[in-house]
């Protein structure tokens, strides 16, 4: 297989990739505004809960290290 045919094959595969990606995007069921709002609230609440949990763990470990060291 020559160099130019390998380049042509690469362009063909790239074109097929974008064509297949576009076909898959047409199958996606996008959330409506109400669903999107509820999903966003769930994500924000989850992030806040995890951040508070990690803060408490960090605070506890800091106190423990200070108790041991000092």
VENVEN-V640015 format. One line per field, one symbol per residue. phi: phi as a letter, one per 20 degrees, with the letter a starting at -180 (. if undefined). A space follows every 10 residues. Layout:
phi=???
This chain:
phi=.fffffffff ffffffffff ffffffefef feffffffff ffffffffff ffgfffffff fffffffffc
